[in-house]
Amino acid sequence: MQHVSGALSRSFSTSRVAAATQMTVRDALNSALDEEMEHDENVFLMGEEVAQYDGAYKVSRGLWKKYGDKRVIDTPITESGFAGIAVGAAMGGLRPVCEFMTFNFSMQAIDHVINSASKTFYMSAGLIHVPIVFRGPNGAAAGVGAQHSQCFGAWYSHCPGLKVVSPYSSEDARGLLKAAIRDPDPVVVLENEILYGQPFDISEEALSKDFVLPIGKAKIERSGQHITLVAHSRAVMLALEAANALAGEGVECEVINLRSLRPLDEATIIDSVMKTRNLVTVEQGWPQSGIGSEICARIVESPAFHYLESPVVRVTGVDVPMPYAKSLELACIPQQHDVVKAVKKIRCSRRRWLTATLALWLLTAQTTANVSVVQTYIKLEGVIPQGTVRAAREVCTRELAMERRS
């Protein structure tokens, strides 16, 4: 790397931005931290190796040189200790950003996150805010084994009092982290290690120092009319790749990037499902009690349930501790072909639904001589695969035969 001296070496980042329209997720987080620390002197960063080493993943690169020991603080390997200090500082009016080298280590500090940070505002009758951010890499990385690979999205989003965001792109990372730091209550920011070095196109608006994204609002990354794919973090990339592959087969998927896990943007999901009438959820976490499970429950309890043409399908990580072997690790994490397979499964279910619906229409038409039903069937016969129409006729014939025998 070329040596940069003087004032430039004290800036928040030394990596170049490709064509001035792209930024890596790492640089997006770095710039967001820098701008918020510059904006508010109460903001400070603490965690393992965040200062002189520039962070384990270089997210805090340059911040210690710019802001010094009092605002960028290296800690011992004691998550329970420094998370408790950070929560106490937040209760005292500061705005700490507490970095976990990986969210797997947050289990050492989960009592402070849940019992102290998330519940104090309620238990103090609204008198004490806890404006703290817990951030760091979450979910599967590569070759780090069972104890360093789990997704905490479902864990933390289960708890009232916490807000939980899960950025995918550089725009997400900048806007959500800045919003989290400015929020008066505790926010968990679940990043992804694999995405840190990923460059994304970023708008001039997103590069503004005043840019923030609303917590609790999803983004439609791709519009479509046949099926809804809902994902967060790195799973959004899988959903987009699968959508591009399926578009070549004439299936247009609508891809929703959740951005926020708590609060969940239920309205955007419901509106999309009512339009496409089909839903696949995609996540890298485990299946039981996961984000996809929660979305399924919300759909069942909403008006969108009556619009579904097929059962909701979840694409998740395999329900086992993460293996260390590379081949097994890949088999445990959802891949593009898993999403494509799920969509095709739904398309088959949809054909069965159409078969039953056509059979009902045909039966009604033949038993009541309802002209409008016959006309509807004639219109549908031209756009629905002939195999589906033949199957509907067979169902109709069987039903009529049974009616005559009775």
Secondary structure, DSSP 8 states (H G I E B T S, - for coil): -----GGGGGSS--S--GGGTEEEHHHHHHHHHHHHHHH-TTEEEEETT-STT--TTSTTTTHHHHH-TTTEEE--S-HHHHHHHHHHHHHTT-EEEEE-SSGGGGGGGHHIIIIIIITHHHHTTT------EEEEE-S--SS--GGG----HHHHHTSTT-EEE---SHHHHHHHHHHHHH-SS-EEEEE-GGGTT-EEE--TTTTSTT----TT--EEEE--SSEEEEE-TTHHHHHHHHHHHHHTTT--EEEEE--EEETT-HHHHHHHHHHHS-EEEE-SS-STT-HHHHHHHHHHTSGGGGG-SS--EEE---SS---SSHHHHHHHS--HHHHHHHHHHHHHHHHHHHHHHHHHHHHHHHHH--HHHHHHHHHHHTTS-HHHHHHHHHHHHHHHHHHHH-
